[in-house]
Amino acid sequence: RDYREQREVSSISLVKVSDPVLAAQISRMLELPHLYRRFYDKTFRIAKDGCEADEHGAHILSLQSKIKQFLAHTQVKNFYQRELEIIDSLSCIARRDREGQCGQDSAHNPAETLTQEPISSPCVSRRIHATFQEALSALQEEGVIFQKVAGPNELYLVTDEEKQLHDVTLDIIRDDCTQPKYIERGCPFLHILNCVRQCYGAGVTEAALQRLLDGLECCSQIVSTMDRYYTAC
């Protein structure tokens, strides 16, 4: 039917189809709007030192990717940053980033090459810690992880493995989509976010909830009726 010069499509029944190819295509289509918002729809900025920024950024991206692979492989539900820092396959990337920074510093001041800090010095540890912190912040922006309480020393939770968050979100959508004002279009994203923060924790980010909703939709547990409106199957 047409309503306010817009066409609305409603369905009488929904059927869950187990098709890996279709699931991959749906996942990609859901990912594209978020990629646009996160990367393309931003003001272009030129780094002050292009080479240094590119090398540092490459190490951060590499560490970010390795952490993501580690979380997917081990299926850990939560972790502290200090626990990741003692994993050799991850810490070696942060050390390479630190060595690159030291190399650039020595090029500006050759006298410092004779007095570089040992790998176990507090200064080096702080730099490695900062590299991990940047990578984890990037993963938070993606919604891969989140924190109930913000802080580098607080617990990180993995969005895909946090079953309590999944259950709370699904229950909210199932209950609220039966209310008169949400029956036709479904529950808006911000309403779901506010309810989740009240019922589960104030630290849940928009990115984490969006990732969760995309996963629920991919599993045919919810359906998006229009842009960021959701209803239960």
RONU-674702 format. One record per atom (N, C-alpha, C): y, z, x; residue number from 1. Coordinates in nm, 3 decimals, padded with zeros to 5 digits. Atoms other than C-alpha are relative to their C-alpha. Layout:
<recs>
> Y|Z|X|NUM
...
</recs>
This chain:
<recs>
> -00.119|00.000|00.084|1
> 00.000|00.000|00.000|1
> 00.125|00.000|00.088|1
> -00.128|00.000|-00.070|2
> 00.363|-00.041|00.100|2
> 00.083|00.118|-00.045|2
> -00.082|-00.117|00.031|3
> 00.585|00.265|00.122|3
> 00.118|00.001|00.095|3
> -00.122|00.003|-00.081|4
> 00.947|00.257|00.241|4
> -00.004|-00.112|00.105|4
> 00.006|00.120|-00.082|5
> 00.897|-00.092|00.382|5
> -00.098|00.011|00.117|5
> 00.106|-00.012|-00.100|6
> 00.600|00.024|00.588|6
> -00.135|-00.003|-00.070|6
> 00.133|00.010|00.059|7
> 00.237|-00.054|00.521|7
> -00.086|00.116|00.045|7
> 00.090|-00.112|-00.029|8
> 00.000|00.240|00.500|8
> -00.143|-00.042|-00.033|8
> 00.141|00.031|00.020|9
> -00.376|00.201|00.535|9
> -00.078|00.129|-00.011|9
> 00.082|-00.122|00.020|10
> -00.611|00.466|00.397|10
> -00.147|-00.041|-00.007|10
> 00.144|00.027|00.001|11
> -00.988|00.493|00.426|11
> -00.071|00.096|-00.093|11
> 00.078|-00.085|00.091|12
> -01.241|00.626|00.178|12
> -00.105|00.078|00.077|12
> 00.104|-00.066|-00.078|13
> -01.510|00.709|00.431|13
> 00.014|-00.037|00.147|13
> -00.003|00.022|-00.144|14
> -01.545|00.737|00.808|14
> -00.142|00.008|00.053|14
> 00.135|00.003|-00.058|15
> -01.855|00.653|01.009|15
> 00.013|00.013|00.151|15
> 00.000|-00.017|-00.144|16
> -01.913|00.777|01.364|16
> -00.093|-00.101|00.065|16
> 00.078|00.104|-00.068|17
> -02.031|00.491|01.586|17
> -00.015|00.038|00.147|17
> 00.026|-00.032|-00.139|18
> -02.196|00.567|01.919|18
> -00.006|-00.130|00.081|18
> -00.009|00.124|-00.075|19
> -02.080|00.275|02.132|19
> 00.081|00.028|00.127|19
> -00.072|-00.033|-00.125|20
> -01.991|00.346|02.500|20
> 00.112|-00.098|00.032|20
> -00.102|00.100|-00.029|21
> -01.799|00.018|02.535|21
> 00.122|00.021|-00.089|21
> -00.110|-00.024|00.094|22
> -01.592|00.085|02.223|22
> 00.074|00.128|00.036|22
> -00.063|-00.127|-00.039|23
> -01.530|00.444|02.338|23
> 00.090|-00.019|00.120|23
> -00.083|00.026|-00.118|24
> -01.400|00.317|02.673|24
> 00.126|-00.076|-00.038|24
> -00.117|00.077|00.044|25
> -01.170|00.069|02.499|25
> 00.099|00.088|-00.075|25
> -00.087|-00.091|00.074|26
> -01.035|00.336|02.263|26
> 00.070|00.095|00.095|26
> -00.058|-00.091|-00.098|27
> -00.981|00.573|02.554|27
> 00.114|-00.067|00.076|27
> -00.104|00.072|-00.073|28
> -00.783|00.306|02.739|28
> 00.123|-00.023|-00.089|28
> -00.111|00.022|00.092|29
> -00.570|00.226|02.432|29
> 00.079|00.128|-00.023|29
> -00.068|-00.128|00.018|30
> -00.492|00.596|02.386|30
> 00.075|00.041|00.126|30
> -00.061|-00.038|-00.127|31
> -00.405|00.628|02.753|31
> 00.129|-00.077|00.027|31
> -00.113|00.087|-00.033|32
> -00.154|00.341|02.766|32
> 00.136|00.056|-00.043|32
> -00.132|-00.054|00.036|33
> 00.129|00.504|02.563|33
> 00.043|00.116|00.089|33
> -00.034|-00.115|-00.086|34
> 00.110|00.817|02.780|34
> 00.034|-00.047|00.142|34
> -00.036|00.056|-00.131|35
> 00.112|00.608|03.099|35
> 00.143|-00.053|-00.002|35
> -00.136|00.055|00.011|36
> 00.424|00.435|02.975|36
> 00.103|00.113|00.002|36
> -00.096|-00.110|00.007|37
> 00.598|00.764|02.890|37
> 00.012|00.071|00.134|37
> 00.002|-00.081|-00.122|38
> 00.493|00.930|03.216|38
> 00.055|-00.075|00.121|38
> -00.035|00.072|-00.123|39
> 00.556|00.653|03.468|39
> 00.104|-00.110|-00.022|39
> -00.085|00.118|00.013|40
> 00.727|00.343|03.331|40
> 00.135|00.030|-00.064|40
> -00.123|-00.030|00.073|41
> 00.987|00.493|03.099|41
> 00.081|00.106|00.074|41
> -00.074|-00.095|-00.083|42
> 01.171|00.669|03.384|42
> 00.103|-00.075|00.084|42
> -00.105|00.059|-00.083|43
> 01.486|00.606|03.584|43
> -00.050|-00.021|00.142|43
> 00.045|00.029|-00.136|44
> 01.417|00.437|03.916|44
> 00.087|00.075|00.101|44
> -00.070|-00.075|-00.104|45
> 01.507|00.650|04.216|45
> -00.051|-00.042|00.137|45
> 00.038|00.036|-00.137|46
> 01.509|00.555|04.585|46
> -00.005|00.127|00.084|46
> 00.013|-00.119|-00.084|47
> 01.378|00.823|04.821|47
> 00.093|-00.009|00.119|47
> -00.091|-00.005|-00.115|48
> 01.609|00.935|05.100|48
> -00.069|-00.050|00.126|48
> 00.078|00.045|-00.115|49
> 01.341|00.882|05.363|49
> -00.126|-00.065|-00.054|49
> 00.109|00.069|00.067|50
> 01.108|00.615|05.229|50
> -00.135|00.020|00.064|50
> 00.130|-00.011|-00.069|51
> 00.834|00.633|05.494|51
> -00.057|00.139|-00.016|51
> 00.047|-00.138|00.009|52
> 00.814|01.011|05.489|52
> -00.045|00.032|-00.142|52
> 00.034|-00.027|00.140|53
> 00.812|01.026|05.109|53
> -00.130|-00.069|-00.037|53
> 00.120|00.074|00.033|54
> 00.544|00.756|05.085|54
> -00.124|00.066|00.059|54
> 00.115|-00.063|-00.065|55
> 00.312|00.928|05.334|55
> -00.035|00.133|-00.065|55
> 00.024|-00.129|00.066|56
> 00.357|01.270|05.177|56
> -00.055|-00.022|-00.141|56
> 00.049|00.029|00.135|57
> 00.311|01.123|04.829|57
> -00.143|-00.049|-00.002|57
> 00.137|00.050|-00.008|58
> -00.007|00.946|04.936|58
> -00.099|00.115|00.020|58
> 00.088|-00.115|-00.020|59
> -00.157|01.275|05.058|59
> -00.011|00.082|-00.129|59
> 00.004|-00.075|00.126|60
> -00.061|01.447|04.732|60
> -00.089|-00.070|-00.101|60
> 00.084|00.077|00.093|61
> -00.220|01.167|04.527|61
> -00.147|00.008|00.037|61
> 00.138|-00.010|-00.047|62
> -00.532|01.180|04.743|62
> -00.060|00.136|-00.034|62
> 00.048|-00.135|00.031|63
> -00.563|01.558|04.704|63
> -00.017|00.017|-00.151|63
> 00.008|-00.007|00.145|64
> -00.494|01.528|04.333|64
> -00.127|-00.066|-00.052|64
> 00.120|00.073|00.041|65
> -00.772|01.271|04.293|65
> -00.127|00.075|00.039|65
> 00.117|-00.075|-00.045|66
> -01.017|01.480|04.499|66
> -00.024|00.125|-00.084|66
> 00.014|-00.120|00.085|67
> -00.946|01.793|04.294|67
> -00.056|-00.040|-00.136|67
> 00.047|00.047|00.130|68
> -01.000|01.596|03.974|68
> -00.150|-00.033|00.006|68
> 00.142|00.031|-00.016|69
> -01.334|01.465|04.104|69
> -00.083|00.127|00.014|69
> 00.070|-00.126|-00.019|70
> -01.435|01.814|04.213|70
> -00.019|00.073|-00.133|70
> 00.009|-00.069|00.129|71
> -01.359|01.960|03.869|71
> -00.098|-00.070|-00.093|71
> 00.092|00.075|00.086|72
> -01.549|01.681|03.692|72
> -00.145|00.018|00.045|72
> 00.136|-00.010|-00.054|73
> -01.850|01.713|03.923|73
> -00.058|00.140|-00.021|73
> 00.049|-00.137|00.009|74
> -01.878|02.093|03.919|74
> 00.008|00.057|-00.141|74
> -00.019|-00.046|00.138|75
> -01.765|02.136|03.554|75
> 00.041|00.147|-00.006|75
> -00.051|-00.137|00.004|76
> -01.590|02.462|03.639|76
> 00.097|00.014|-00.115|76
> -00.086|-00.022|00.117|77
> -01.404|02.616|03.347|77
> 00.138|00.052|00.040|77
> -00.128|-00.053|-00.045|78
> -01.132|02.794|03.544|78
> -00.009|00.029|00.150|78
> -00.002|-00.024|-00.144|79
> -01.025|02.863|03.901|79
> 00.138|00.051|00.040|79
> -00.127|-00.038|-00.063|80
> -00.755|03.010|04.123|80
> 00.030|-00.100|00.112|80
> -00.038|00.094|-00.106|81
> -00.560|02.797|04.369|81
> -00.062|00.038|00.133|81
> 00.054|-00.043|-00.129|82
> -00.681|03.007|04.662|82
> -00.149|-00.035|00.014|82
> 00.141|00.039|-00.006|83
> -01.041|02.918|04.569|83
> -00.015|-00.146|00.043|83
> 00.005|00.141|-00.042|84
> -00.968|02.547|04.611|84
> 00.037|-00.016|00.147|84
> -00.050|00.013|-00.137|85
> -00.792|02.604|04.943|85
> -00.107|00.027|00.106|85
> 00.106|-00.028|-00.098|86
> -01.114|02.724|05.110|86
> -00.112|-00.104|-00.004|86
> 00.099|00.108|00.007|87
> -01.310|02.411|05.012|87
> 00.037|-00.106|00.103|87
> -00.031|00.086|-00.115|88
> -01.331|02.195|05.325|88
> 00.042|-00.140|-00.040|88
> -00.030|00.138|00.038|89
> -01.329|01.857|05.149|89
> 00.139|-00.014|-00.060|89
> -00.135|00.002|00.058|90
> -01.000|01.950|04.979|90
> 00.104|00.043|00.103|90
> -00.098|-00.054|-00.094|91
> -00.828|02.153|05.250|91
> 00.029|-00.097|00.114|91
> -00.023|00.095|-00.109|92
> -00.874|01.876|05.509|92
> 00.109|-00.100|-00.036|92
> -00.107|00.092|00.043|93
> -00.646|01.650|05.302|93
> 00.135|00.067|00.013|93
> -00.126|-00.075|-00.013|94
> -00.378|01.919|05.288|94
> 00.037|00.018|00.147|94
> -00.030|-00.013|-00.144|95
> -00.412|01.968|05.666|95
> 00.054|-00.130|00.057|95
> -00.051|00.129|-00.047|96
> -00.360|01.596|05.722|96
> 00.145|-00.019|-00.041|96
> -00.139|00.009|00.045|97
> -00.043|01.615|05.515|97
> 00.089|00.086|00.088|97
> -00.076|-00.091|-00.086|98
> 00.074|01.909|05.726|98
> 00.019|-00.060|00.139|98
> -00.009|00.063|-00.132|99
> -00.005|01.721|06.049|99
> 00.100|-00.115|00.000|99
> -00.096|00.108|00.011|100
> 00.194|01.424|05.925|100
> 00.142|00.051|00.001|100
> -00.134|-00.059|00.001|101
> 00.494|01.647|05.857|101
> 00.038|00.048|00.140|101
> -00.027|-00.048|-00.135|102
> 00.464|01.803|06.201|102
> 00.030|-00.116|00.094|102
> -00.022|00.116|-00.084|103
> 00.441|01.459|06.361|103
> 00.140|-00.057|-00.018|103
> -00.134|00.050|00.026|104
> 00.762|01.351|06.191|104
> 00.105|00.095|00.056|104
> -00.093|-00.098|-00.057|105
> 00.935|01.675|06.292|105
> 00.010|-00.016|00.151|105
> -00.002|00.013|-00.145|106
> 00.829|01.622|06.655|106
> 00.072|-00.126|00.046|106
> -00.070|00.122|-00.036|107
> 00.964|01.267|06.653|107
> 00.151|00.022|00.000|107
> -00.143|-00.031|00.004|108
> 01.304|01.406|06.556|108
> 00.038|00.095|00.114|108
> -00.029|-00.099|-00.104|109
> 01.275|01.686|06.815|109
> -00.119|00.008|00.095|109
> 00.116|00.004|-00.090|110
> 01.034|01.605|07.102|110
> -00.028|00.132|00.069|110
> 00.022|-00.127|-00.069|111
> 01.081|01.950|07.257|111
> -00.096|00.089|-00.078|111
> 00.086|-00.086|00.082|112
> 00.886|02.099|06.964|112
> -00.147|-00.034|00.016|112
> 00.140|00.038|-00.012|113
> 00.566|01.913|07.053|113
> -00.078|00.098|00.086|113
> 00.067|-00.096|-00.087|114
> 00.490|02.177|07.316|114
> -00.022|00.135|-00.067|114
> 00.007|-00.131|00.065|115
> 00.528|02.463|07.068|115
> -00.043|-00.011|-00.145|115
> 00.047|00.011|00.139|116
> 00.350|02.346|06.755|116
> -00.087|00.121|-00.035|116
> 00.076|-00.117|00.045|117
> 00.197|02.622|06.545|117
> -00.149|-00.031|-00.005|117
> 00.144|00.019|00.017|118
> -00.180|02.670|06.552|118
> -00.033|-00.013|-00.148|118
> 00.040|00.029|00.137|119
> -00.370|02.571|06.239|119
> -00.010|00.125|-00.086|119
> 00.018|-00.124|00.076|120
> -00.419|02.937|06.138|120
> 00.129|00.080|-00.014|120
> -00.125|-00.075|00.006|121
> -00.052|03.038|06.164|121
> 00.048|00.012|-00.144|121
> -00.051|-00.018|00.137|122
> 00.124|03.174|05.852|122
> 00.083|-00.117|-00.048|122
> -00.086|00.113|00.039|123
> 00.371|02.883|05.855|123
> -00.084|-00.117|-00.046|123
> 00.089|00.110|00.037|124
> 00.090|02.626|05.846|124
> -00.069|00.030|-00.132|124
> 00.067|-00.039|00.125|125
> -00.089|02.819|05.572|125
> 00.093|-00.018|-00.120|125
> -00.097|00.016|00.109|126
> 00.228|02.817|05.364|126
> 00.018|-00.147|-00.035|126
> -00.015|00.144|00.027|127
> 00.262|02.439|05.404|127
> -00.122|-00.055|-00.073|127
> 00.122|00.044|00.069|128
> -00.101|02.382|05.304|128
> 00.000|00.051|-00.143|128
> -00.009|-00.059|00.134|129
> -00.050|02.617|05.009|129
> 00.096|-00.082|-00.086|129
> -00.099|00.078|00.074|130
> 00.258|02.415|04.907|130
> -00.055|-00.137|-00.040|130
> 00.060|00.130|00.031|131
> 00.062|02.088|04.925|131
> -00.095|00.011|-00.118|131
> 00.090|-00.024|00.114|132
> -00.206|02.227|04.693|132
> 00.080|00.023|-00.128|132
> -00.081|-00.032|00.118|133
> 00.063|02.356|04.461|133
> 00.060|-00.127|-00.062|133
> -00.053|00.127|00.051|134
> 00.220|02.009|04.434|134
> -00.108|-00.080|-00.072|134
> 00.110|00.076|00.062|135
> -00.117|01.850|04.357|135
> -00.039|00.060|-00.134|135
> 00.036|-00.066|00.126|136
> -00.198|02.109|04.091|136
> 00.109|-00.018|-00.105|136
> -00.110|00.024|00.095|137
> 00.146|02.066|03.934|137
> -00.012|-00.140|-00.060|137
> 00.019|00.137|00.050|138
> 00.077|01.693|03.907|138
> -00.115|-00.006|-00.101|138
> 00.113|-00.004|00.094|139
> -00.257|01.765|03.738|139
> 00.039|00.069|-00.130|139
> -00.051|-00.064|00.121|140
> -00.077|01.996|03.496|140
> 00.082|-00.099|-00.082|140
> -00.080|00.101|00.070|141
> 00.162|01.713|03.410|141
> -00.091|-00.101|-00.070|141
> 00.096|00.091|00.062|142
> -00.142|01.496|03.334|142
> -00.075|00.067|-00.114|142
> 00.075|-00.072|00.102|143
> -00.291|01.769|03.114|143
> -00.142|00.030|00.039|143
> 00.137|-00.026|-00.047|144
> -00.607|01.796|03.325|144
> -00.026|00.151|00.004|144
> 00.010|-00.145|-00.007|145
> -00.542|02.169|03.376|145
> 00.124|00.062|-00.064|145
> -00.115|-00.072|00.051|146
> -00.311|02.432|03.230|146
> -00.019|00.148|00.032|146
> 00.004|-00.144|-00.023|147
> -00.231|02.802|03.259|147
> 00.046|00.074|-00.124|147
> -00.048|-00.086|00.109|148
> -00.205|03.070|02.994|148
> 00.124|00.076|00.045|148
> -00.116|-00.067|-00.060|149
> 00.034|03.253|03.226|149
> 00.043|-00.084|00.120|149
> -00.047|00.088|-00.106|150
> 00.250|03.037|03.453|150
> 00.016|00.076|00.131|150
> -00.016|-00.061|-00.132|151
> 00.247|03.107|03.827|151
> -00.104|-00.053|00.096|151
> 00.095|00.057|-00.096|152
> 00.084|02.975|04.147|152
> -00.121|00.089|00.027|152
> 00.111|-00.091|-00.026|153
> -00.135|03.286|04.177|153
> -00.079|00.034|-00.126|153
> 00.068|-00.026|00.126|154
> -00.246|03.284|03.812|154
> -00.117|-00.095|-00.019|154
> 00.121|00.077|00.026|155
> -00.566|03.142|03.668|155
> 00.033|-00.136|-00.061|155
> -00.009|00.134|00.057|156
> -00.589|02.768|03.602|156
> -00.124|-00.023|-00.088|156
> 00.110|00.034|00.089|157
> -00.804|02.648|03.311|157
> -00.013|-00.151|-00.009|157
> 00.027|00.144|00.007|158
> -00.968|02.305|03.291|158
> -00.004|-00.041|-00.146|158
> -00.017|00.035|00.142|159
> -00.868|02.138|02.964|159
> -00.131|-00.049|-00.062|159
> 00.121|00.059|00.057|160
> -01.191|01.942|02.914|160
> -00.114|00.101|-00.016|160
> 00.108|-00.098|00.002|161
> -01.408|02.251|02.971|161
> 00.035|00.126|-00.080|161
> -00.043|-00.120|00.071|162
> -01.209|02.506|02.771|162
> -00.040|-00.011|-00.147|162
> 00.056|00.018|00.134|163
> -01.429|02.517|02.459|163
> 00.073|00.082|-00.106|163
> -00.074|-00.081|00.097|164
> -01.232|02.796|02.293|164
> 00.124|-00.073|-00.049|164
> -00.118|00.078|00.038|165
> -00.921|02.578|02.299|165
> -00.039|-00.115|-00.091|165
> 00.049|00.108|00.085|166
> -01.122|02.291|02.152|166
> -00.024|00.051|-00.142|166
> 00.035|-00.054|00.132|167
> -01.251|02.509|01.867|167
> 00.124|00.042|-00.078|167
> -00.124|-00.045|00.066|168
> -00.910|02.662|01.792|168
> 00.078|-00.120|-00.053|168
> -00.076|00.119|00.040|169
> -00.742|02.320|01.782|169
> -00.065|-00.071|-00.118|169
> 00.072|00.069|00.108|170
> -01.010|02.166|01.561|170
> 00.009|00.079|-00.130|170
> -00.011|-00.084|00.121|171
> -01.001|02.461|01.319|171
> 00.139|-00.011|-00.062|171
> -00.138|00.012|00.050|172
> -00.621|02.434|01.290|172
> 00.016|-00.131|-00.076|172
> -00.014|00.131|00.065|173
> -00.640|02.064|01.206|173
> -00.079|-00.004|-00.130|173
> 00.082|-00.001|00.121|174
> -00.924|02.113|00.959|174
> 00.063|00.081|-00.112|174
> -00.059|-00.087|00.103|175
> -00.745|02.395|00.777|175
> 00.132|-00.057|-00.052|175
> -00.135|00.039|00.041|176
> -00.393|02.253|00.776|176
> 00.008|-00.138|-00.062|176
> -00.007|00.134|00.058|177
> -00.473|01.893|00.688|177
> -00.034|00.001|-00.149|177
> 00.026|-00.013|00.144|178
> -00.581|02.020|00.344|178
> 00.123|00.049|-00.076|178
> -00.123|-00.043|00.066|179
> -00.231|02.152|00.273|179
> 00.070|-00.122|-00.060|179
> -00.062|00.115|00.071|180
> -00.032|01.935|00.026|180
> 00.092|-00.084|00.088|180
> -00.096|00.078|-00.078|181
> 00.237|01.837|00.278|181
> -00.064|-00.076|00.115|181
> 00.067|00.069|-00.110|182
> -00.022|01.722|00.536|182
> -00.117|-00.088|-00.045|182
> 00.116|00.075|00.048|183
> -00.286|01.561|00.312|183
> 00.017|-00.150|00.023|183
> -00.020|00.145|-00.005|184
> -00.129|01.215|00.314|184
> 00.008|-00.054|00.142|184
> -00.022|00.054|-00.135|185
> -00.020|01.172|00.676|185
> -00.078|00.073|00.109|185
> 00.065|-00.079|-00.103|186
> -00.208|01.446|00.861|186
> 00.097|00.099|00.064|186
> -00.082|-00.103|-00.065|187
> -00.077|01.726|01.084|187
> 00.078|-00.061|00.117|187
> -00.078|00.051|-00.113|188
> 00.208|01.637|01.321|188
> -00.034|00.073|00.129|188
> 00.037|-00.055|-00.131|189
> 00.156|01.696|01.691|189
> 00.070|00.132|00.029|189
> -00.075|-00.122|-00.033|190
> 00.431|01.957|01.728|190
> -00.044|00.118|-00.085|190
> 00.054|-00.107|00.084|191
> 00.292|02.156|01.436|191
> -00.130|00.055|00.059|191
> 00.126|-00.043|-00.062|192
> -00.051|02.162|01.600|192
> 00.028|00.079|00.127|192
> -00.035|-00.068|-00.125|193
> 00.107|02.260|01.933|193
> 00.050|00.141|-00.026|193
> -00.052|-00.134|00.032|194
> 00.297|02.552|01.778|194
> -00.111|00.094|-00.046|194
> 00.111|-00.083|00.050|195
> -00.014|02.678|01.598|195
> -00.095|00.039|00.113|195
> 00.089|-00.028|-00.113|196
> -00.227|02.649|01.913|196
> 00.062|00.106|00.091|196
> -00.066|-00.098|-00.085|197
> 00.030|02.843|02.115|197
> 00.001|00.139|-00.063|197
> 00.003|-00.130|00.067|198
> 00.035|03.117|01.853|198
> -00.141|00.060|-00.003|198
> 00.138|-00.049|00.016|199
> -00.344|03.140|01.810|199
> -00.075|00.016|00.132|199
> 00.077|00.002|-00.125|200
> -00.462|03.069|02.164|200
> 00.080|00.054|00.118|200
> -00.079|-00.042|-00.115|201
> -00.186|03.107|02.423|201
> 00.127|-00.083|00.012|201
> -00.129|00.068|-00.009|202
> 00.178|03.021|02.481|202
> 00.007|-00.097|00.117|202
> -00.006|00.085|-00.118|203
> 00.096|02.847|02.809|203
> -00.059|-00.139|-00.017|203
> 00.058|00.133|00.022|204
> -00.075|02.544|02.652|204
> 00.113|-00.104|00.001|204
> -00.104|00.102|-00.014|205
> 00.130|02.238|02.753|205
> -00.024|-00.116|-00.097|205
> 00.014|00.119|00.085|206
> 00.196|01.924|02.550|206
> -00.102|-00.096|00.059|206
> 00.093|00.094|-00.065|207
> 00.004|01.718|02.806|207
> -00.145|00.044|-00.018|207
> 00.137|-00.051|00.015|208
> -00.303|01.944|02.786|208
> -00.050|-00.020|-00.143|208
> 00.039|00.017|00.140|209
> -00.305|01.937|02.406|209
> -00.022|-00.148|-00.032|209
> 00.016|00.143|00.025|210
> -00.258|01.559|02.402|210
> -00.133|-00.050|00.056|210
> 00.128|00.039|-00.059|211
> -00.554|01.516|02.636|211
> -00.116|00.049|-00.086|211
> 00.104|-00.057|00.086|212
> -00.761|01.743|02.413|212
> -00.014|-00.080|-00.129|212
> 00.002|00.075|00.125|213
> -00.664|01.555|02.096|213
> -00.060|-00.140|00.021|213
> 00.056|00.132|-00.031|214
> -00.747|01.221|02.259|214
> -00.152|00.009|00.014|214
> 00.144|-00.019|-00.014|215
> -01.090|01.358|02.351|215
> -00.069|00.023|-00.133|215
> 00.057|-00.025|00.133|216
> -01.153|01.485|01.997|216
> -00.005|-00.128|-00.082|216
> -00.002|00.127|00.074|217
> -01.052|01.148|01.856|217
> -00.106|-00.095|00.053|217
> 00.101|00.086|-00.060|218
> -01.278|00.966|02.100|218
> -00.140|00.039|-00.048|218
> 00.130|-00.049|00.049|219
> -01.567|01.183|01.974|219
> -00.010|-00.008|-00.153|219
> -00.003|00.017|00.146|220
> -01.472|01.099|01.611|220
> 00.002|00.132|-00.076|220
> -00.014|-00.127|00.070|221
> -01.400|01.461|01.526|221
> 00.133|00.008|-00.074|221
> -00.128|00.011|00.068|222
> -01.039|01.382|01.430|222
> 00.042|-00.147|00.002|222
> -00.053|00.135|00.006|223
> -00.844|01.068|01.345|223
> 00.152|00.009|00.003|223
> -00.145|00.006|00.001|224
> -00.483|00.984|01.425|224
> 00.043|-00.097|-00.109|224
> -00.040|00.083|00.114|225
> -00.329|00.853|01.100|225
> 00.121|-00.085|00.033|225
> -00.113|00.077|-00.050|226
> -00.006|00.740|01.268|226
> 00.039|00.063|00.131|226
> -00.036|-00.050|-00.132|227
> 00.181|00.813|01.589|227
> 00.010|00.151|00.002|227
> 00.004|-00.145|-00.021|228
> 00.089|01.174|01.679|228
> -00.011|00.080|-00.130|228
> 00.041|-00.072|00.121|229
> -00.032|01.269|01.330|229
> -00.153|-00.002|-00.004|229
> 00.146|-00.009|-00.010|230
> -00.391|01.391|01.308|230
> -00.059|00.066|-00.124|230
> 00.074|-00.058|00.111|231
> -00.642|01.467|01.037|231
> -00.148|00.010|00.039|231
> 00.140|-00.022|-00.036|232
> -01.001|01.595|01.056|232
> -00.091|-00.098|-00.071|232
> 00.097|00.091|00.063|233
> -01.299|01.372|00.986|233
> -00.085|00.076|-00.103|233
</recs>
